[in-house]
Amino acid sequence: IMDSMDWFDPQDIQASAQVQALYHALKTGGKVLLRSAGINPWYITTFAAQGFAPRRLDALVIFENSELLCHDPSYK
């Protein structure tokens, strides 16, 4: 999932509906990989509440003029 969930309204049911659809579409043990512009996206708790076990793989932080200034693996 790309950044689509970043555009959802946290007060609406769109994120919950999308997470439910993913949960039902995956085989047992399936995984969802998502990307967000946020360091701590608000909808991660929605995944956890619906049976997923979210964990951060990595974070790229601080871009200036398309040049990566900091790669911070401490956000895991």
All heavy atoms as a GROMACS GRO file, in nm:
protein
  602
    1ILE      N    1   0.086  -0.116   0.000
    1ILE     CA    2   0.000   0.000   0.000
    1ILE      C    3   0.091   0.122   0.000
    1ILE      O    4   0.179   0.133   0.083
    1ILE     CB    5  -0.088   0.003   0.126
    1ILE    CG1    6  -0.174  -0.121   0.131
    1ILE    CG2    7  -0.173   0.128   0.129
    1ILE    CD1    8  -0.254  -0.129   0.257
    2MET      N    9   0.066   0.210  -0.089
    2MET     CA   10   0.148   0.331  -0.094
    2MET      C   11   0.091   0.431   0.006
    2MET      O   12   0.038   0.394   0.108
    2MET     CB   13   0.150   0.386  -0.236
    2MET     CG   14   0.213   0.288  -0.336
    2MET     SD   15   0.383   0.249  -0.299
    2MET     CE   16   0.463   0.382  -0.380
    3ASP      N   17   0.098   0.557  -0.024
    3ASP     CA   18   0.058   0.662   0.070
    3ASP      C   19  -0.093   0.684   0.078
    3ASP      O   20  -0.137   0.779   0.141
    3ASP     CB   21   0.119   0.796   0.030
    3ASP     CG   22   0.260   0.788  -0.018
    3ASP    OD1   23   0.286   0.710  -0.109
    3ASP    OD2   24   0.343   0.862   0.035
    4SER      N   25  -0.172   0.601   0.015
    4SER     CA   26  -0.316   0.628   0.005
    4SER      C   27  -0.382   0.652   0.141
    4SER      O   28  -0.468   0.739   0.154
    4SER     CB   29  -0.388   0.514  -0.066
    4SER     OG   30  -0.385   0.396   0.011
    5MET      N   31  -0.341   0.580   0.241
    5MET     CA   32  -0.405   0.593   0.371
    5MET      C   33  -0.372   0.724   0.440
    5MET      O   34  -0.445   0.770   0.526
    5MET     CB   35  -0.372   0.474   0.459
    5MET     CG   36  -0.426   0.344   0.399
    5MET     SD   37  -0.402   0.203   0.504
    5MET     CE   38  -0.540   0.224   0.614
    6ASP      N   39  -0.261   0.788   0.400
    6ASP     CA   40  -0.225   0.918   0.455
    6ASP      C   41  -0.332   1.023   0.422
    6ASP      O   42  -0.344   1.123   0.491
    6ASP     CB   43  -0.091   0.967   0.401
    6ASP     CG   44   0.027   0.888   0.457
    6ASP    OD1   45   0.017   0.840   0.571
    6ASP    OD2   46   0.128   0.876   0.386
    7TRP      N   47  -0.407   1.000   0.316
    7TRP     CA   48  -0.508   1.097   0.271
    7TRP      C   49  -0.643   1.075   0.336
    7TRP      O   50  -0.732   1.158   0.324
    7TRP     CB   51  -0.521   1.091   0.119
    7TRP     CG   52  -0.396   1.132   0.052
    7TRP    CD1   53  -0.297   1.048   0.003
    7TRP    CD2   54  -0.350   1.264   0.028
    7TRP    NE1   55  -0.194   1.123  -0.049
    7TRP    CE2   56  -0.224   1.256  -0.035
    7TRP    CE3   57  -0.403   1.390   0.055
    7TRP    CZ2   58  -0.152   1.368  -0.072
    7TRP    CZ3   59  -0.330   1.502   0.018
    7TRP    CH2   60  -0.207   1.490  -0.045
    8PHE      N   61  -0.661   0.962   0.403
    8PHE     CA   62  -0.790   0.934   0.468
    8PHE      C   63  -0.808   1.024   0.590
    8PHE      O   64  -0.713   1.059   0.659
    8PHE     CB   65  -0.799   0.789   0.514
    8PHE     CG   66  -0.807   0.689   0.402
    8PHE    CD1   67  -0.768   0.558   0.423
    8PHE    CD2   68  -0.854   0.722   0.277
    8PHE    CE1   69  -0.776   0.463   0.323
    8PHE    CE2   70  -0.862   0.628   0.175
    8PHE     CZ   71  -0.823   0.498   0.199
    9ASP      N   72  -0.933   1.055   0.618
    9ASP     CA   73  -0.968   1.133   0.736
    9ASP      C   74  -0.966   1.038   0.857
    9ASP      O   75  -1.036   0.936   0.857
    9ASP     CB   76  -1.108   1.192   0.717
    9ASP     CG   77  -1.156   1.275   0.835
    9ASP    OD1   78  -1.097   1.268   0.945
    9ASP    OD2   79  -1.256   1.347   0.816
   10PRO      N   80  -0.887   1.067   0.960
   10PRO     CA   81  -0.882   0.980   1.077
   10PRO      C   82  -1.018   0.960   1.146
   10PRO      O   83  -1.036   0.862   1.217
   10PRO     CB   84  -0.784   1.051   1.171
   10PRO     CG   85  -0.701   1.136   1.082
   10PRO     CD   86  -0.792   1.178   0.970
   11GLN      N   87  -1.112   1.051   1.123
   11GLN     CA   88  -1.243   1.040   1.185
   11GLN      C   89  -1.342   0.960   1.100
   11GLN      O   90  -1.454   0.932   1.144
   11GLN     CB   91  -1.302   1.180   1.211
   11GLN     CG   92  -1.212   1.270   1.293
   11GLN     CD   93  -1.173   1.209   1.427
   11GLN    OE1   94  -1.256   1.151   1.496
   11GLN    NE2   95  -1.046   1.220   1.463
   12ASP      N   96  -1.301   0.923   0.979
   12ASP     CA   97  -1.389   0.851   0.887
   12ASP      C   98  -1.363   0.700   0.897
   12ASP      O   99  -1.270   0.658   0.966
   12ASP     CB  100  -1.362   0.900   0.744
   12ASP     CG  101  -1.480   0.876   0.650
   12ASP    OD1  102  -1.570   0.797   0.686
   12ASP    OD2  103  -1.480   0.935   0.541
   13ILE      N  104  -1.441   0.620   0.827
   13ILE     CA  105  -1.425   0.474   0.832
   13ILE      C  106  -1.344   0.419   0.715
   13ILE      O  107  -1.325   0.299   0.706
   13ILE     CB  108  -1.563   0.405   0.836
   13ILE    CG1  109  -1.642   0.432   0.709
   13ILE    CG2  110  -1.640   0.444   0.960
   13ILE    CD1  111  -1.760   0.341   0.689
   14GLN      N  112  -1.293   0.504   0.627
   14GLN     CA  113  -1.221   0.457   0.509
   14GLN      C  114  -1.100   0.370   0.544
   14GLN      O  115  -1.079   0.264   0.483
   14GLN     CB  116  -1.174   0.574   0.423
   14GLN     CG  117  -1.285   0.650   0.356
   14GLN     CD  118  -1.232   0.775   0.287
   14GLN    OE1  119  -1.161   0.854   0.350
   14GLN    NE2  120  -1.265   0.790   0.162
   15ALA      N  121  -1.019   0.412   0.637
   15ALA     CA  122  -0.900   0.336   0.674
   15ALA      C  123  -0.940   0.200   0.732
   15ALA      O  124  -0.883   0.097   0.695
   15ALA     CB  125  -0.814   0.412   0.774
   16SER      N  126  -1.037   0.200   0.820
   16SER     CA  127  -1.083   0.076   0.879
   16SER      C  128  -1.137  -0.020   0.772
   16SER      O  129  -1.107  -0.140   0.773
   16SER     CB  130  -1.191   0.104   0.983
   16SER     OG  131  -1.234  -0.015   1.044
   17ALA      N  132  -1.212   0.033   0.678
   17ALA     CA  133  -1.267  -0.050   0.570
   17ALA      C  134  -1.155  -0.108   0.483
   17ALA      O  135  -1.160  -0.225   0.444
   17ALA     CB  136  -1.364   0.032   0.485
   18GLN      N  137  -1.054  -0.028   0.454
   18GLN     CA  138  -0.943  -0.078   0.372
   18GLN      C  139  -0.864  -0.184   0.446
   18GLN      O  140  -0.827  -0.285   0.389
   18GLN     CB  141  -0.851   0.036   0.331
   18GLN     CG  142  -0.742  -0.009   0.235
   18GLN     CD  143  -0.670   0.106   0.168
   18GLN    OE1  144  -0.727   0.210   0.143
   18GLN    NE2  145  -0.545   0.085   0.136
   19VAL      N  146  -0.841  -0.164   0.575
   19VAL     CA  147  -0.767  -0.263   0.654
   19VAL      C  148  -0.847  -0.393   0.663
   19VAL      O  149  -0.791  -0.503   0.649
   19VAL     CB  150  -0.733  -0.208   0.794
   19VAL    CG1  151  -0.676  -0.316   0.883
   19VAL    CG2  152  -0.636  -0.092   0.783
   20GLN      N  153  -0.977  -0.385   0.683
   20GLN     CA  154  -1.061  -0.505   0.687
   20GLN      C  155  -1.055  -0.580   0.555
   20GLN      O  156  -1.045  -0.704   0.552
   20GLN     CB  157  -1.207  -0.468   0.718
   20GLN     CG  158  -1.232  -0.432   0.860
   20GLN     CD  159  -1.376  -0.389   0.884
   20GLN    OE1  160  -1.459  -0.390   0.794
   20GLN    NE2  161  -1.405  -0.350   1.006
   21ALA      N  162  -1.061  -0.507   0.444
   21ALA     CA  163  -1.054  -0.570   0.311
   21ALA      C  164  -0.920  -0.642   0.292
   21ALA      O  165  -0.915  -0.754   0.241
   21ALA     CB  166  -1.074  -0.466   0.202
   22LEU      N  167  -0.811  -0.578   0.335
   22LEU     CA  168  -0.680  -0.642   0.327
   22LEU      C  169  -0.674  -0.767   0.412
   22LEU      O  170  -0.624  -0.872   0.370
   22LEU     CB  171  -0.570  -0.544   0.371
   22LEU     CG  172  -0.539  -0.431   0.275
   22LEU    CD1  173  -0.454  -0.325   0.345
   22LEU    CD2  174  -0.467  -0.484   0.152
   23TYR      N  175  -0.725  -0.757   0.533
   23TYR     CA  176  -0.721  -0.870   0.626
   23TYR      C  177  -0.793  -0.992   0.567
   23TYR      O  178  -0.745  -1.104   0.574
   23TYR     CB  179  -0.784  -0.830   0.759
   23TYR     CG  180  -0.768  -0.933   0.868
   23TYR    CD1  181  -0.653  -0.936   0.946
   23TYR    CD2  182  -0.866  -1.028   0.893
   23TYR    CE1  183  -0.636  -1.030   1.045
   23TYR    CE2  184  -0.849  -1.123   0.992
   23TYR     CZ  185  -0.735  -1.124   1.068
   23TYR     OH  186  -0.719  -1.218   1.165
   24HIS      N  187  -0.908  -0.968   0.506
   24HIS     CA  188  -0.987  -1.078   0.449
   24HIS      C  189  -0.930  -1.129   0.317
   24HIS      O  190  -0.953  -1.244   0.280
   24HIS     CB  191  -1.132  -1.036   0.432
   24HIS     CG  192  -1.202  -1.015   0.563
   24HIS    ND1  193  -1.222  -1.116   0.655
   24HIS    CD2  194  -1.252  -0.904   0.619
   24HIS    CE1  195  -1.284  -1.069   0.761
   24HIS    NE2  196  -1.302  -0.940   0.743
   25ALA      N  197  -0.854  -1.047   0.247
   25ALA     CA  198  -0.796  -1.087   0.118
   25ALA      C  199  -0.668  -1.168   0.133
   25ALA      O  200  -0.632  -1.245   0.044
   25ALA     CB  201  -0.769  -0.964   0.033
   26LEU      N  202  -0.598  -1.151   0.245
   26LEU     CA  203  -0.470  -1.219   0.265
   26LEU      C  204  -0.488  -1.363   0.309
   26LEU      O  205  -0.583  -1.397   0.380
   26LEU     CB  206  -0.388  -1.148   0.372
   26LEU     CG  207  -0.332  -1.011   0.334
   26LEU    CD1  208  -0.273  -0.944   0.458
   26LEU    CD2  209  -0.227  -1.025   0.227
   27LYS      N  210  -0.394  -1.447   0.269
   27LYS     CA  211  -0.388  -1.582   0.323
   27LYS      C  212  -0.340  -1.572   0.467
   27LYS      O  213  -0.276  -1.474   0.507
   27LYS     CB  214  -0.288  -1.667   0.244
   27LYS     CG  215  -0.333  -1.701   0.105
   27LYS     CD  216  -0.231  -1.792   0.040
   27LYS     CE  217  -0.278  -1.833  -0.098
   27LYS     NZ  218  -0.181  -1.923  -0.163
   28THR      N  219  -0.366  -1.675   0.546
   28THR     CA  220  -0.316  -1.678   0.683
   28THR      C  221  -0.165  -1.662   0.681
   28THR      O  222  -0.096  -1.729   0.605
   28THR     CB  223  -0.354  -1.811   0.750
   28THR    OG1  224  -0.495  -1.823   0.749
   28THR    CG2  225  -0.304  -1.816   0.894
   29GLY      N  226  -0.115  -1.570   0.761
   29GLY     CA  227   0.028  -1.542   0.766
   29GLY      C  228   0.074  -1.442   0.662
   29GLY      O  229   0.192  -1.409   0.655
   30GLY      N  230  -0.020  -1.391   0.581
   30GLY     CA  231   0.015  -1.292   0.478
   30GLY      C  232   0.063  -1.162   0.540
   30GLY      O  233   0.039  -1.135   0.657
   31LYS      N  234   0.132  -1.083   0.460
   31LYS     CA  235   0.188  -0.957   0.509
   31LYS      C  236   0.143  -0.840   0.422
   31LYS      O  237   0.117  -0.857   0.304
   31LYS     CB  238   0.340  -0.964   0.509
   31LYS     CG  239   0.397  -1.070   0.602
   31LYS     CD  240   0.548  -1.070   0.595
   31LYS     CE  241   0.617  -1.176   0.672
   31LYS     NZ  242   0.562  -1.239   0.782
   32VAL      N  243   0.137  -0.724   0.483
   32VAL     CA  244   0.108  -0.599   0.413
   32VAL      C  245   0.230  -0.511   0.428
   32VAL      O  246   0.280  -0.492   0.538
   32VAL     CB  247  -0.015  -0.528   0.474
   32VAL    CG1  248  -0.036  -0.392   0.410
   32VAL    CG2  249  -0.140  -0.614   0.460
   33LEU      N  250   0.278  -0.458   0.319
   33LEU     CA  251   0.389  -0.363   0.323
   33LEU      C  252   0.332  -0.228   0.284
   33LEU      O  253   0.266  -0.215   0.182
   33LEU     CB  254   0.499  -0.404   0.225
   33LEU     CG  255   0.621  -0.314   0.217
   33LEU    CD1  256   0.696  -0.315   0.351
   33LEU    CD2  257   0.713  -0.361   0.105
   34LEU      N  258   0.353  -0.130   0.369
   34LEU     CA  259   0.300   0.003   0.336
   34LEU      C  260   0.409   0.107   0.348
   34LEU      O  261   0.509   0.088   0.415
   34LEU     CB  262   0.180   0.039   0.423
   34LEU     CG  263   0.198   0.052   0.574
   34LEU    CD1  264   0.236   0.194   0.611
   34LEU    CD2  265   0.068   0.014   0.641
   35ARG      N  266   0.387   0.215   0.277
   35ARG     CA  267   0.478   0.328   0.279
   35ARG      C  268   0.398   0.451   0.317
   35ARG      O  269   0.286   0.467   0.272
   35ARG     CB  270   0.540   0.348   0.141
   35ARG     CG  271   0.637   0.465   0.137
   35ARG     CD  272   0.681   0.494  -0.002
   35ARG     NE  273   0.578   0.574  -0.068
   35ARG     CZ  274   0.589   0.621  -0.191
   35ARG    NH1  275   0.695   0.595  -0.262
   35ARG    NH2  276   0.493   0.693  -0.243
   36SER      N  277   0.456   0.533   0.398
   36SER     CA  278   0.389   0.655   0.441
   36SER      C  279   0.488   0.771   0.444
   36SER      O  280   0.606   0.752   0.468
   36SER     CB  281   0.330   0.636   0.580
   36SER     OG  282   0.279   0.760   0.629
   37ALA      N  283   0.436   0.889   0.423
   37ALA     CA  284   0.518   1.009   0.438
   37ALA      C  285   0.542   1.041   0.585
   37ALA      O  286   0.633   1.114   0.619
   37ALA     CB  287   0.450   1.127   0.369
   38GLY      N  288   0.460   0.984   0.672
   38GLY     CA  289   0.472   1.011   0.815
   38GLY      C  290   0.564   0.913   0.886
   38GLY      O  291   0.574   0.798   0.847
   39ILE      N  292   0.629   0.959   0.991
   39ILE     CA  293   0.714   0.871   1.071
   39ILE      C  294   0.628   0.778   1.157
   39ILE      O  295   0.659   0.662   1.175
   39ILE     CB  296   0.809   0.953   1.161
   39ILE    CG1  297   0.906   1.033   1.074
   39ILE    CG2  298   0.885   0.864   1.259
   39ILE    CD1  299   0.998   0.948   0.989
   40ASN      N  300   0.518   0.829   1.210
   40ASN     CA  301   0.425   0.750   1.291
   40ASN      C  302   0.284   0.769   1.238
   40ASN      O  303   0.205   0.844   1.296
   40ASN     CB  304   0.432   0.792   1.438
   40ASN     CG  305   0.566   0.762   1.499
   40ASN    OD1  306   0.611   0.648   1.495
   40ASN    ND2  307   0.631   0.862   1.554
   41PRO      N  308   0.248   0.701   1.129
   41PRO     CA  309   0.116   0.719   1.070
   41PRO      C  310   0.004   0.685   1.169
   41PRO      O  311   0.011   0.584   1.240
   41PRO     CB  312   0.114   0.622   0.952
   41PRO     CG  313   0.258   0.589   0.926
   41PRO     CD  314   0.328   0.603   1.056
   42TRP      N  315  -0.098   0.768   1.173
   42TRP     CA  316  -0.209   0.750   1.268
   42TRP      C  317  -0.282   0.618   1.248
   42TRP      O  318  -0.336   0.562   1.343
   42TRP     CB  319  -0.309   0.866   1.256
   42TRP     CG  320  -0.372   0.877   1.120
   42TRP    CD1  321  -0.330   0.955   1.017
   42TRP    CD2  322  -0.487   0.808   1.073
   42TRP    NE1  323  -0.411   0.938   0.906
   42TRP    CE2  324  -0.509   0.847   0.939
   42TRP    CE3  325  -0.574   0.714   1.129
   42TRP    CZ2  326  -0.612   0.798   0.861
   42TRP    CZ3  327  -0.678   0.665   1.051
   42TRP    CH2  328  -0.697   0.706   0.919
   43TYR      N  329  -0.283   0.563   1.128
   43TYR     CA  330  -0.363   0.444   1.098
   43TYR      C  331  -0.295   0.312   1.135
   43TYR      O  332  -0.355   0.206   1.122
   43TYR     CB  333  -0.404   0.442   0.950
   43TYR     CG  334  -0.290   0.472   0.856
   43TYR    CD1  335  -0.200   0.374   0.821
   43TYR    CD2  336  -0.273   0.600   0.808
   43TYR    CE1  337  -0.095   0.403   0.736
   43TYR    CE2  338  -0.169   0.630   0.723
   43TYR     CZ  339  -0.080   0.531   0.687
   43TYR     OH  340   0.024   0.561   0.604
   44ILE      N  341  -0.174   0.316   1.184
   44ILE     CA  342  -0.107   0.192   1.227
   44ILE      C  343  -0.186   0.127   1.339
   44ILE      O  344  -0.198   0.004   1.346
   44ILE     CB  345   0.039   0.220   1.269
   44ILE    CG1  346   0.120   0.272   1.150
   44ILE    CG2  347   0.103   0.096   1.329
   44ILE    CD1  348   0.126   0.179   1.031
   45THR      N  349  -0.244   0.207   1.427
   45THR     CA  350  -0.327   0.150   1.534
   45THR      C  351  -0.452   0.082   1.477
   45THR      O  352  -0.504  -0.012   1.538
   45THR     CB  353  -0.369   0.257   1.636
   45THR    OG1  354  -0.435   0.364   1.568
   45THR    CG2  355  -0.248   0.312   1.710
   46THR      N  356  -0.499   0.128   1.362
   46THR     CA  357  -0.613   0.064   1.296
   46THR      C  358  -0.575  -0.077   1.251
   46THR      O  359  -0.653  -0.172   1.267
   46THR     CB  360  -0.660   0.147   1.175
   46THR    OG1  361  -0.689   0.280   1.219
   46THR    CG2  362  -0.783   0.088   1.110
   47PHE      N  363  -0.455  -0.093   1.197
   47PHE     CA  364  -0.407  -0.226   1.159
   47PHE      C  365  -0.399  -0.316   1.282
   47PHE      O  366  -0.444  -0.431   1.279
   47PHE     CB  367  -0.270  -0.217   1.092
   47PHE     CG  368  -0.275  -0.182   0.946
   47PHE    CD1  369  -0.270  -0.049   0.906
   47PHE    CD2  370  -0.284  -0.280   0.849
   47PHE    CE1  371  -0.272  -0.016   0.772
   47PHE    CE2  372  -0.288  -0.248   0.715
   47PHE     CZ  373  -0.283  -0.116   0.676
   48ALA      N  374  -0.340  -0.265   1.389
   48ALA     CA  375  -0.324  -0.346   1.511
   48ALA      C  376  -0.460  -0.386   1.569
   48ALA      O  377  -0.478  -0.500   1.612
   48ALA     CB  378  -0.244  -0.268   1.614
   49ALA      N  379  -0.555  -0.295   1.568
   49ALA     CA  380  -0.687  -0.323   1.624
   49ALA      C  381  -0.762  -0.430   1.544
   49ALA      O  382  -0.853  -0.493   1.596
   49ALA     CB  383  -0.770  -0.195   1.629
   50GLN      N  384  -0.722  -0.450   1.419
   50GLN     CA  385  -0.792  -0.546   1.335
   50GLN      C  386  -0.712  -0.674   1.309
   50GLN      O  387  -0.737  -0.746   1.212
   50GLN     CB  388  -0.834  -0.478   1.204
   50GLN     CG  389  -0.935  -0.367   1.234
   50GLN     CD  390  -0.999  -0.313   1.110
   50GLN    OE1  391  -1.026  -0.385   1.015
   50GLN    NE2  392  -1.024  -0.184   1.111
   51GLY      N  393  -0.616  -0.701   1.397
   51GLY     CA  394  -0.550  -0.830   1.392
   51GLY      C  395  -0.410  -0.834   1.333
   51GLY      O  396  -0.346  -0.939   1.334
   52PHE      N  397  -0.360  -0.724   1.281
   52PHE     CA  398  -0.224  -0.721   1.229
   52PHE      C  399  -0.126  -0.693   1.342
   52PHE      O  400  -0.163  -0.640   1.446
   52PHE     CB  401  -0.210  -0.612   1.122
   52PHE     CG  402  -0.278  -0.646   0.992
   52PHE    CD1  403  -0.409  -0.605   0.967
   52PHE    CD2  404  -0.212  -0.718   0.894
   52PHE    CE1  405  -0.472  -0.636   0.847
   52PHE    CE2  406  -0.274  -0.749   0.774
   52PHE     CZ  407  -0.404  -0.708   0.750
   53ALA      N  408  -0.001  -0.728   1.320
   53ALA     CA  409   0.107  -0.701   1.417
   53ALA      C  410   0.207  -0.606   1.349
   53ALA      O  411   0.308  -0.650   1.296
   53ALA     CB  412   0.174  -0.831   1.459
   54PRO      N  413   0.179  -0.476   1.350
   54PRO     CA  414   0.264  -0.381   1.278
   54PRO      C  415   0.405  -0.372   1.337
   54PRO      O  416   0.423  -0.377   1.458
   54PRO     CB  417   0.193  -0.247   1.296
   54PRO     CG  418   0.057  -0.279   1.346
   54PRO     CD  419   0.066  -0.411   1.413
   55ARG      N  420   0.502  -0.358   1.248
   55ARG     CA  421   0.638  -0.329   1.290
   55ARG      C  422   0.705  -0.249   1.179
   55ARG      O  423   0.680  -0.268   1.062
   55ARG     CB  424   0.718  -0.454   1.322
   55ARG     CG  425   0.751  -0.540   1.203
   55ARG     CD  426   0.827  -0.666   1.246
   55ARG     NE  427   0.849  -0.754   1.135
   55ARG     CZ  428   0.957  -0.754   1.058
   55ARG    NH1  429   1.055  -0.670   1.082
   55ARG    NH2  430   0.968  -0.838   0.959
   56ARG      N  431   0.789  -0.157   1.220
   56ARG     CA  432   0.860  -0.072   1.124
   56ARG      C  433   0.980  -0.146   1.069
   56ARG      O  434   1.057  -0.206   1.144
   56ARG     CB  435   0.908   0.055   1.194
   56ARG     CG  436   0.985   0.147   1.101
   56ARG     CD  437   1.011   0.274   1.171
   56ARG     NE  438   0.883   0.311   1.227
   56ARG     CZ  439   0.828   0.430   1.222
   56ARG    NH1  440   0.893   0.526   1.175
   56ARG    NH2  441   0.710   0.455   1.268
   57LEU      N  442   1.000  -0.139   0.938
   57LEU     CA  443   1.117  -0.200   0.876
   57LEU      C  444   1.233  -0.103   0.869
   57LEU      O  445   1.347  -0.140   0.890
   57LEU     CB  446   1.083  -0.250   0.735
   57LEU     CG  447   0.979  -0.360   0.728
   57LEU    CD1  448   0.949  -0.393   0.582
   57LEU    CD2  449   1.026  -0.483   0.803
   58ASP      N  450   1.204   0.022   0.838
   58ASP     CA  451   1.309   0.122   0.822
   58ASP      C  452   1.246   0.259   0.808
   58ASP      O  453   1.125   0.269   0.790
   58ASP     CB  454   1.392   0.092   0.697
   58ASP     CG  455   1.535   0.145   0.706
   58ASP    OD1  456   1.566   0.221   0.800
   58ASP    OD2  457   1.615   0.111   0.619
   59ALA      N  458   1.326   0.361   0.816
   59ALA     CA  459   1.277   0.498   0.797
   59ALA      C  460   1.384   0.578   0.726
   59ALA      O  461   1.501   0.570   0.762
   59ALA     CB  462   1.243   0.562   0.931
   60LEU      N  463   1.342   0.651   0.627
   60LEU     CA  464   1.430   0.746   0.560
   60LEU      C  465   1.383   0.883   0.604
   60LEU      O  466   1.266   0.915   0.595
   60LEU     CB  467   1.420   0.734   0.409
   60LEU     CG  468   1.464   0.601   0.351
   60LEU    CD1  469   1.442   0.600   0.200
   60LEU    CD2  470   1.609   0.573   0.382
   61VAL      N  471   1.475   0.964   0.650
   61VAL     CA  472   1.437   1.090   0.711
   61VAL      C  473   1.517   1.206   0.653
   61VAL      O  474   1.636   1.192   0.625
   61VAL     CB  475   1.462   1.083   0.864
   61VAL    CG1  476   1.413   1.208   0.933
   61VAL    CG2  477   1.397   0.960   0.923
   62ILE      N  478   1.453   1.319   0.636
   62ILE     CA  479   1.513   1.447   0.599
   62ILE      C  480   1.567   1.448   0.455
   62ILE      O  481   1.676   1.400   0.428
   62ILE     CB  482   1.625   1.493   0.696
   62ILE    CG1  483   1.576   1.489   0.840
   62ILE    CG2  484   1.673   1.632   0.660
   62ILE    CD1  485   1.681   1.520   0.943
   63PHE      N  486   1.488   1.504   0.369
   63PHE     CA  487   1.529   1.525   0.230
   63PHE      C  488   1.542   1.674   0.205
   63PHE      O  489   1.464   1.754   0.253
   63PHE     CB  490   1.424   1.469   0.133
   63PHE     CG  491   1.430   1.321   0.120
   63PHE    CD1  492   1.358   1.239   0.205
   63PHE    CD2  493   1.507   1.263   0.022
   63PHE    CE1  494   1.362   1.102   0.192
   63PHE    CE2  495   1.512   1.126   0.008
   63PHE     CZ  496   1.440   1.044   0.092
   64GLU      N  497   1.642   1.711   0.131
   64GLU     CA  498   1.659   1.851   0.091
   64GLU      C  499   1.705   1.851  -0.055
   64GLU      O  500   1.808   1.791  -0.087
   64GLU     CB  501   1.762   1.919   0.179
   64GLU     CG  502   1.776   2.067   0.151
   64GLU     CD  503   1.870   2.132   0.250
   64GLU    OE1  504   1.834   2.136   0.371
   64GLU    OE2  505   1.977   2.175   0.208
   65ASN      N  506   1.627   1.915  -0.141
   65ASN     CA  507   1.660   1.919  -0.284
   65ASN      C  508   1.683   1.779  -0.340
   65ASN      O  509   1.779   1.755  -0.412
   65ASN     CB  510   1.783   2.007  -0.309
   65ASN     CG  511   1.760   2.150  -0.268
   65ASN    OD1  512   1.650   2.200  -0.279
   65ASN    ND2  513   1.864   2.214  -0.219
   66SER      N  514   1.596   1.686  -0.301
   66SER     CA  515   1.601   1.546  -0.347
   66SER      C  516   1.725   1.471  -0.303
   66SER      O  517   1.757   1.366  -0.354
   66SER     CB  518   1.588   1.539  -0.500
   66SER     OG  519   1.466   1.595  -0.540
   67GLU      N  520   1.801   1.524  -0.208
   67GLU     CA  521   1.920   1.457  -0.158
   67GLU      C  522   1.894   1.406  -0.016
   67GLU      O  523   1.851   1.481   0.071
   67GLU     CB  524   2.038   1.554  -0.154
   67GLU     CG  525   2.166   1.490  -0.106
   67GLU     CD  526   2.282   1.589  -0.103
   67GLU    OE1  527   2.274   1.693  -0.171
   67GLU    OE2  528   2.379   1.562  -0.030
   68LEU      N  529   1.916   1.279   0.005
   68LEU     CA  530   1.896   1.220   0.137
   68LEU      C  531   2.006   1.269   0.231
   68LEU      O  532   2.124   1.249   0.206
   68LEU     CB  533   1.900   1.067   0.129
   68LEU     CG  534   1.885   0.991   0.259
   68LEU    CD1  535   1.749   1.018   0.321
   68LEU    CD2  536   1.902   0.842   0.235
   69LEU      N  537   1.966   1.333   0.338
   69LEU     CA  538   2.063   1.386   0.434
   69LEU      C  539   2.079   1.295   0.556
   69LEU      O  540   2.178   1.302   0.625
   69LEU     CB  541   2.021   1.525   0.481
   69LEU     CG  542   2.011   1.631   0.373
   69LEU    CD1  543   1.964   1.762   0.433
   69LEU    CD2  544   2.144   1.650   0.303
   70CYS      N  545   1.982   1.212   0.581
   70CYS     CA  546   1.987   1.127   0.701
   70CYS      C  547   1.910   0.999   0.678
   70CYS      O  548   1.797   0.998   0.636
   70CYS     CB  549   1.924   1.203   0.818
   70CYS     SG  550   1.912   1.105   0.969
   71HIS      N  551   1.974   0.887   0.703
   71HIS     CA  552   1.907   0.757   0.703
   71HIS      C  553   1.913   0.710   0.847
   71HIS      O  554   2.021   0.681   0.898
   71HIS     CB  555   1.978   0.658   0.610
   71HIS     CG  556   1.918   0.522   0.617
   71HIS    ND1  557   1.981   0.418   0.679
   71HIS    CD2  558   1.801   0.474   0.571
   71HIS    CE1  559   1.906   0.310   0.671
   71HIS    NE2  560   1.796   0.342   0.606
   72ASP      N  561   1.801   0.710   0.914
   72ASP     CA  562   1.801   0.684   1.057
   72ASP      C  563   1.734   0.550   1.090
   72ASP      O  564   1.612   0.542   1.102
   72ASP     CB  565   1.729   0.797   1.130
   72ASP     CG  566   1.748   0.788   1.279
   72ASP    OD1  567   1.791   0.683   1.330
   72ASP    OD2  568   1.720   0.888   1.346
   73PRO      N  569   1.809   0.443   1.102
   73PRO     CA  570   1.751   0.311   1.135
   73PRO      C  571   1.701   0.302   1.278
   73PRO      O  572   1.640   0.205   1.316
   73PRO     CB  573   1.867   0.214   1.110
   73PRO     CG  574   1.989   0.296   1.126
   73PRO     CD  575   1.953   0.436   1.084
   74SER      N  576   1.723   0.404   1.361
   74SER     CA  577   1.676   0.399   1.499
   74SER      C  578   1.524   0.410   1.509
   74SER      O  579   1.468   0.390   1.616
   74SER     CB  580   1.740   0.512   1.581
   74SER     OG  581   1.692   0.637   1.539
   75TYR      N  582   1.455   0.440   1.399
   75TYR     CA  583   1.310   0.450   1.401
   75TYR      C  584   1.242   0.314   1.396
   75TYR      O  585   1.123   0.304   1.398
   75TYR     CB  586   1.260   0.534   1.283
   75TYR     CG  587   1.276   0.682   1.307
   75TYR    CD1  588   1.378   0.753   1.247
   75TYR    CD2  589   1.190   0.749   1.390
   75TYR    CE1  590   1.394   0.887   1.268
   75TYR    CE2  591   1.204   0.884   1.413
   75TYR     CZ  592   1.306   0.952   1.351
   75TYR     OH  593   1.320   1.086   1.372
   76LYS      N  594   1.316   0.205   1.389
   76LYS     CA  595   1.257   0.071   1.381
   76LYS      C  596   1.171   0.040   1.500
   76LYS      O  597   1.189   0.082   1.607
   76LYS     CB  598   1.364  -0.034   1.367
   76LYS     CG  599   1.429  -0.028   1.231
   76LYS     CD  600   1.528  -0.139   1.216
   76LYS     CE  601   1.588  -0.134   1.078
   76LYS     NZ  602   1.682  -0.236   1.052
   0.00000   0.00000   0.00000
